[in-house]
Amino acid sequence: MAISLAIALFSLLGVPPLIGFFAKQSVLIAALAEGYIFLSLVAILTSVIGGVYYLVLIKEIFFSDNSGKGESSSFSEKTQSINGEYVQTILSSSLTVPISVLTLTILLFICNPTL
């Protein structure tokens, strides 16, 4: 699930082989064709600022040290609720199937990148 999230975040960031890059490219080309240069620069700047937040999240997911926080299985996570009790959150297979299909859709766009 972490890899699926990373792929989706890289797509939102606009990494070139993924579908998010082509979406941003077509929006920026249309804006520049109409003469909205300042708006295009603002869009690029906000994309870079958002990318920093995405990369921090990816760094925390893959490169943080989880020792001392309690080990849990990959599909089960203990979270603390508002009243202080720990609640077991389990990711069911009914959620993993659509997440996997959407991730494959993002990745399969690499094979035929047409606008």
Backbone as JSON, one array per atom type, in Angstrom:
{
  "sequence": "MAISLAIALFSLLGVPPLIGFFAKQSVLIAALAEGYIFLSLVAILTSVIGGVYYLVLIKEIFFSDNSGKGESSSFSEKTQSINGEYVQTILSSSLTVPISVLTLTILLFICNPTL",
  "N": [[0.82, -1.19, 0.0], [2.02, 1.16, 0.64], [3.73, 1.58, -1.49], [1.88, 1.97, -3.53], [0.76, 4.38, -2.66], [3.02, 6.01, -2.86], [3.46, 5.97, -5.64], [1.11, 7.22, -6.52], [1.48, 9.74, -5.33], [3.82, 10.58, -6.62], [2.75, 10.8, -9.16], [0.91, 12.88, -8.78], [2.78, 14.82, -8.23], [3.96, 15.15, -10.67], [5.86, 13.67, -12.09], [7.67, 12.76, -14.96], [7.09, 10.12, -16.52], [4.59, 9.39, -15.59], [0.95, 9.73, -15.34], [0.16, 12.15, -14.22], [2.04, 14.04, -14.97], [1.51, 14.48, -17.7], [-1.02, 15.56, -17.53], [-0.54, 17.98, -16.15], [1.18, 19.11, -18.01], [-0.49, 19.5, -20.27], [-2.34, 21.35, -19.25], [-0.66, 23.52, -18.65], [0.38, 24.09, -21.19], [-1.95, 24.91, -22.52], [-2.56, 27.17, -20.98], [-0.33, 28.8, -21.47], [-0.62, 29.15, -24.23], [-2.81, 30.79, -24.34], [-1.76, 33.04, -23.28], [-1.36, 33.37, -20.55], [1.01, 33.84, -18.76], [1.97, 34.56, -16.19], [0.17, 33.18, -14.57], [0.86, 30.57, -15.25], [3.47, 30.45, -14.25], [2.91, 30.72, -11.51], [1.47, 28.35, -11.13], [3.47, 26.44, -11.6], [5.23, 27.09, -9.52], [3.63, 26.56, -7.23], [3.31, 23.85, -7.61], [5.89, 22.92, -7.2], [6.24, 23.63, -4.5], [4.23, 22.04, -3.33], [5.3, 19.59, -4.02], [7.48, 19.35, -2.32], [6.24, 18.79, 0.13], [5.05, 16.32, -0.54], [7.35, 14.76, -0.95], [8.48, 14.79, 1.61], [6.56, 13.3, 2.97], [6.83, 10.82, 1.66], [9.45, 10.25, 2.38], [9.13, 9.88, 5.14], [7.51, 7.61, 5.14], [9.06, 5.54, 3.92], [11.72, 5.76, 4.85], [11.9, 6.27, 7.58], [12.73, 5.56, 11.0], [11.25, 3.01, 12.67], [11.59, 1.83, 15.09], [10.79, 1.33, 18.44], [8.31, 2.5, 18.32], [6.45, 0.58, 18.33], [5.71, -2.4, 16.8], [3.79, -3.35, 13.99], [1.62, -5.27, 11.86], [1.63, -5.31, 8.22], [-0.92, -4.76, 7.24], [-2.38, -3.86, 9.32], [-2.88, -1.46, 11.74], [-2.36, 0.3, 14.72], [-4.11, 2.96, 16.02], [-4.54, 5.96, 17.89], [-7.49, 7.05, 19.36], [-9.75, 9.86, 19.9], [-10.62, 9.82, 22.56], [-8.54, 8.59, 23.89], [-8.24, 5.82, 23.75], [-6.88, 2.93, 22.14], [-7.39, 2.01, 18.82], [-7.92, -0.64, 16.6], [-7.12, -0.61, 13.27], [-7.95, -2.11, 10.33], [-7.01, -2.94, 7.11], [-9.02, -3.94, 4.62], [-9.41, -6.54, 2.12], [-11.19, -5.72, 0.24], [-10.65, -3.07, -0.11], [-8.03, -3.04, -0.98], [-8.03, -4.02, -3.58], [-9.32, -2.03, -5.37], [-7.45, 0.02, -4.95], [-5.09, -1.11, -5.93], [-5.83, -1.5, -8.62], [-6.2, 1.15, -9.48], [-3.6, 2.12, -9.13], [-2.23, 0.53, -10.99], [-3.44, 1.55, -13.28], [-2.38, 4.12, -13.35], [0.31, 3.44, -13.74], [0.23, 1.97, -16.15], [-0.21, 3.87, -18.04], [2.2, 4.68, -18.9], [2.91, 3.02, -20.99], [1.42, 3.85, -23.26], [1.56, 6.87, -23.81], [-0.42, 9.14, -24.65], [-2.04, 12.21, -25.39]],
  "CA": [[0.0, 0.0, 0.0], [2.92, 2.3, 0.67], [4.21, 1.78, -2.86], [0.77, 2.56, -4.28], [0.68, 5.79, -2.26], [4.17, 6.7, -3.43], [3.22, 6.13, -7.07], [0.09, 8.25, -6.67], [2.07, 11.03, -4.99], [4.7, 10.97, -7.73], [1.89, 11.22, -10.26], [0.44, 14.22, -8.44], [3.93, 15.71, -8.32], [4.2, 15.42, -12.09], [7.05, 12.97, -12.57], [7.36, 12.6, -16.38], [6.4, 9.01, -17.19], [3.28, 9.11, -15.01], [-0.16, 10.44, -15.95], [0.07, 13.5, -13.66], [2.9, 14.92, -15.77], [0.83, 14.85, -18.94], [-2.13, 16.45, -17.16], [0.04, 19.31, -15.89], [1.72, 19.62, -19.25], [-1.56, 19.99, -21.14], [-2.9, 22.56, -18.64], [0.31, 24.61, -18.81], [0.44, 24.45, -22.61], [-3.15, 25.68, -22.82], [-2.45, 28.48, -20.33], [0.67, 29.59, -22.2], [-1.16, 29.47, -25.55], [-3.73, 31.91, -24.15], [-1.01, 34.2, -22.82], [-1.36, 33.46, -19.09], [2.36, 33.49, -18.35], [2.06, 34.68, -14.74], [-0.59, 32.07, -14.0], [1.66, 29.36, -15.46], [4.56, 30.49, -13.28], [2.33, 30.44, -10.19], [1.14, 26.92, -11.11], [4.72, 25.7, -11.47], [5.73, 27.34, -8.17], [2.82, 25.8, -6.26], [3.61, 22.44, -7.81], [7.18, 22.65, -6.53], [6.0, 23.7, -3.06], [3.5, 20.83, -2.99], [6.22, 18.46, -4.17], [8.28, 19.24, -1.1], [5.42, 18.09, 1.12], [4.92, 14.94, -0.97], [8.61, 14.07, -0.73], [8.62, 14.6, 3.05], [5.69, 12.18, 3.32], [7.45, 9.6, 1.14], [10.62, 10.01, 3.22], [8.65, 9.34, 6.41], [6.97, 6.27, 4.94], [10.03, 4.54, 3.54], [13.04, 5.88, 5.44], [11.89, 6.59, 9.01], [13.05, 4.46, 11.9], [10.05, 2.67, 13.42], [11.9, 1.12, 16.34], [10.3, 2.04, 19.62], [6.93, 2.95, 18.12], [5.56, -0.58, 18.33], [5.64, -3.03, 15.48], [2.47, -3.83, 13.59], [1.66, -5.93, 10.56], [1.51, -4.36, 7.12], [-2.31, -4.42, 6.96], [-3.04, -3.56, 10.57], [-2.22, -0.34, 12.4], [-3.06, 0.79, 15.91], [-4.16, 4.4, 16.1], [-5.17, 6.42, 19.12], [-8.68, 7.85, 19.09], [-9.85, 11.11, 20.64], [-10.78, 9.58, 23.99], [-7.34, 7.98, 24.44], [-8.19, 4.38, 23.53], [-6.26, 2.51, 20.89], [-8.34, 1.34, 17.94], [-7.27, -1.44, 15.58], [-7.6, -0.33, 11.93], [-7.55, -3.19, 9.45], [-7.27, -2.66, 5.71], [-9.6, -5.16, 4.08], [-9.07, -6.83, 0.73], [-12.08, -4.97, -0.64], [-10.01, -1.78, -0.38], [-6.76, -3.19, -1.68], [-8.27, -4.28, -5.01], [-9.42, -0.78, -6.14], [-6.19, 0.76, -4.86], [-4.17, -1.75, -6.86], [-6.28, -1.23, -9.99], [-5.9, 2.56, -9.79], [-2.15, 2.24, -9.26], [-1.86, -0.04, -12.29], [-3.88, 2.48, -14.31], [-1.37, 5.17, -13.42], [1.54, 2.88, -14.3], [0.06, 1.51, -17.53], [-0.21, 5.03, -18.93], [3.55, 4.8, -19.43], [2.98, 2.26, -22.24], [0.81, 4.6, -24.36], [1.36, 8.23, -23.29], [-1.01, 10.07, -25.61], [-2.98, 13.16, -24.82]],
  "C": [[0.87, 1.26, 0.0], [3.47, 2.61, -0.73], [3.12, 2.4, -3.72], [0.61, 4.04, -3.94], [1.83, 6.58, -2.85], [3.98, 6.94, -4.93], [2.17, 7.22, -7.32], [0.64, 9.63, -6.34], [3.04, 11.5, -6.06], [3.9, 11.4, -8.95], [1.34, 12.62, -10.01], [1.56, 15.25, -8.53], [4.24, 16.07, -9.77], [5.49, 14.82, -12.6], [6.76, 12.5, -14.0], [6.72, 11.33, -16.89], [4.99, 8.75, -16.68], [2.22, 10.06, -15.57], [-0.3, 11.89, -15.45], [0.92, 14.5, -14.42], [2.18, 15.4, -17.02], [-0.37, 15.75, -18.68], [-1.62, 17.86, -16.91], [0.58, 19.94, -17.16], [0.62, 20.2, -20.14], [-2.21, 21.25, -20.57], [-1.95, 23.74, -18.85], [0.45, 25.03, -20.27], [-0.77, 25.29, -23.01], [-3.08, 27.07, -22.2], [-1.45, 29.36, -21.06], [0.17, 29.99, -23.59], [-2.12, 30.66, -25.47], [-3.04, 33.15, -23.59], [-0.98, 34.38, -21.3], [0.01, 33.02, -18.55], [2.5, 33.53, -16.83], [1.33, 33.53, -14.06], [0.17, 30.74, -14.15], [2.83, 29.31, -14.48], [4.08, 30.2, -11.86], [1.99, 28.95, -10.08], [2.39, 26.07, -10.93], [5.29, 25.87, -10.06], [4.94, 26.56, -7.12], [3.02, 24.3, -6.41], [4.92, 22.05, -7.13], [7.0, 22.67, -5.02], [5.23, 22.45, -2.6], [4.38, 19.59, -3.08], [7.11, 18.26, -2.97], [7.51, 18.47, -0.03], [5.23, 16.62, 0.75], [6.19, 14.15, -0.68], [8.89, 13.85, 0.75], [7.78, 13.42, 3.51], [6.29, 10.86, 2.86], [8.69, 9.24, 1.97], [10.21, 9.4, 4.55], [8.15, 7.9, 6.25], [8.08, 5.24, 4.76], [11.34, 4.59, 4.33], [13.05, 6.24, 6.92], [12.18, 5.34, 9.83], [11.84, 4.19, 12.78], [10.35, 1.95, 14.72], [11.46, 1.98, 17.52], [8.88, 2.53, 19.49], [5.95, 1.79, 18.19], [5.45, -1.14, 16.93], [4.22, -3.48, 15.2], [2.6, -4.48, 12.23], [1.39, -4.9, 9.46], [0.07, -3.96, 6.83], [-3.08, -4.07, 8.23], [-2.24, -2.49, 11.3], [-3.03, 0.08, 13.6], [-2.97, 2.31, 15.93], [-4.9, 4.8, 17.37], [-6.34, 7.33, 18.76], [-8.7, 9.07, 20.0], [-9.92, 10.86, 22.15], [-9.61, 8.82, 24.61], [-7.22, 6.48, 24.26], [-7.53, 4.08, 22.2], [-7.26, 1.68, 20.09], [-7.55, 0.6, 16.86], [-7.9, -1.14, 14.22], [-7.06, -1.41, 10.99], [-7.96, -2.84, 8.02], [-7.77, -3.94, 5.06], [-9.21, -5.34, 2.62], [-10.01, -6.11, -0.23], [-11.54, -3.58, -0.94], [-8.72, -1.93, -1.17], [-6.94, -3.42, -3.17], [-8.44, -2.96, -5.79], [-8.14, 0.06, -6.08], [-5.18, 0.19, -5.84], [-4.54, -1.47, -8.31], [-5.97, 0.21, -10.38], [-4.4, 2.8, -9.94], [-1.68, 1.66, -10.59], [-2.31, 0.86, -13.44], [-2.88, 3.62, -14.47], [-0.11, 4.65, -14.09], [1.39, 2.46, -15.76], [-0.03, 2.66, -18.52], [1.17, 5.26, -19.53], [3.66, 4.11, -20.8], [2.45, 3.03, -23.44], [0.53, 6.03, -23.91], [0.85, 9.19, -24.36], [-1.96, 11.0, -24.89], [-4.32, 12.86, -25.38]]
}
